Amino acid sequence: MSTVGEHPYVEQRPNVQGGRPVIKGGRFLVSSIVQDYRRGRSVEEILREFPQLRPAEVHDALSYYYDHQAEIDREIAELMDLDAAMRRYPPTLFPT
């Protein structure tokens, strides 16, 4: 488990979401927050929609995005292609 640089609420873990940046301690993708923000949702609206998130986590996710914009933009573009996304980021949770 590793915290990413100077972003205390963002981490990358190899077996969580394909190693993509997530909110620390969970599976919530930084790219999901960025997509909502790009769609015009304010931080407050994102927090209402996802009450498990804290304001500092959402702000840190956006800060992480601005520090790693090309990486997250690539991830978002790849995720829009579902077949490619499933090949690159295979599911890490399987039904029991």
C-alpha positions as CSV (number, residue, x, y, z in Angstrom):
1,M,0.0,0.0,0.0
2,S,1.5,3.3,-1.0
3,T,0.5,6.9,-0.5
4,V,1.1,8.9,-3.6
5,G,3.6,11.8,-3.2
6,E,2.2,14.7,-1.3
7,H,-1.3,13.5,-1.6
8,P,-2.2,12.1,1.8
9,Y,-5.7,10.9,0.8
10,V,-4.7,9.2,-2.5
11,E,-2.9,5.9,-2.8
12,Q,-2.2,3.1,-5.3
13,R,-2.4,-0.6,-4.4
14,P,-1.6,-3.3,-7.0
15,N,-4.6,-5.4,-6.2
16,V,-7.1,-2.5,-5.9
17,Q,-8.7,-1.1,-9.1
18,G,-5.8,-2.3,-11.2
19,G,-3.3,-0.2,-9.3
20,R,-5.1,3.0,-10.4
21,P,-5.2,6.0,-7.9
22,V,-7.9,5.7,-5.3
23,I,-9.0,7.4,-2.2
24,K,-6.9,6.0,0.6
25,G,-8.3,3.0,2.4
26,G,-11.0,2.3,-0.2
27,R,-11.7,1.6,-3.8
28,F,-13.1,5.0,-4.9
29,L,-11.2,6.0,-8.1
30,V,-9.7,9.5,-8.4
31,S,-10.8,9.4,-12.0
32,S,-14.4,9.0,-10.9
33,I,-14.2,12.2,-8.9
34,V,-12.6,14.0,-11.8
35,Q,-15.3,12.9,-14.2
36,D,-18.0,14.1,-12.0
37,Y,-16.2,17.4,-11.5
38,R,-15.8,17.8,-15.3
39,R,-19.5,17.2,-15.8
40,G,-20.1,20.3,-13.8
41,R,-20.7,18.9,-10.3
42,S,-19.3,21.0,-7.5
43,V,-17.3,19.4,-4.6
44,E,-20.4,19.9,-2.5
45,E,-22.6,18.0,-5.0
46,I,-20.0,15.2,-5.2
47,L,-20.0,14.9,-1.4
48,R,-23.8,14.7,-1.4
49,E,-23.8,12.0,-4.0
50,F,-21.0,10.1,-2.2
51,P,-21.5,10.7,1.5
52,Q,-18.7,8.2,2.4
53,L,-16.2,10.8,1.1
54,R,-14.8,13.6,3.1
55,P,-14.2,17.1,1.7
56,A,-10.4,16.8,2.1
57,E,-10.4,13.5,0.1
58,V,-12.3,15.1,-2.8
59,H,-10.1,18.1,-2.8
60,D,-7.0,16.0,-2.6
61,A,-8.2,13.8,-5.5
62,L,-8.7,17.0,-7.6
63,S,-5.2,18.2,-6.6
64,Y,-3.8,14.8,-7.5
65,Y,-5.4,15.2,-10.9
66,Y,-3.8,18.5,-11.6
67,D,-0.4,17.1,-10.6
68,H,-1.0,14.0,-12.8
69,Q,-3.3,15.3,-15.5
70,A,-2.0,13.3,-18.4
71,E,-2.1,10.0,-16.5
72,I,-5.7,10.5,-15.3
73,D,-6.9,11.8,-18.7
74,R,-5.4,8.7,-20.3
75,E,-7.1,6.5,-17.7
76,I,-10.5,8.2,-18.4
77,A,-10.1,7.8,-22.1
78,E,-9.2,4.2,-21.7
79,L,-12.2,3.6,-19.4
80,M,-14.6,4.9,-22.0
81,D,-13.6,1.9,-24.1
82,L,-15.1,-0.9,-22.0
83,D,-13.4,-3.8,-23.8
84,A,-10.0,-2.2,-23.5
85,A,-10.6,-1.3,-19.8
86,M,-11.6,-4.9,-18.9
87,R,-8.4,-6.2,-20.6
88,R,-6.1,-3.6,-18.9
89,Y,-7.9,-3.6,-15.5
90,P,-9.4,-7.0,-14.9
91,P,-11.7,-7.4,-12.0
92,T,-10.1,-7.9,-8.6
93,L,-13.2,-9.0,-6.9
94,F,-14.8,-12.2,-7.9
95,P,-18.2,-13.7,-6.7
96,T,-17.9,-16.4,-4.2
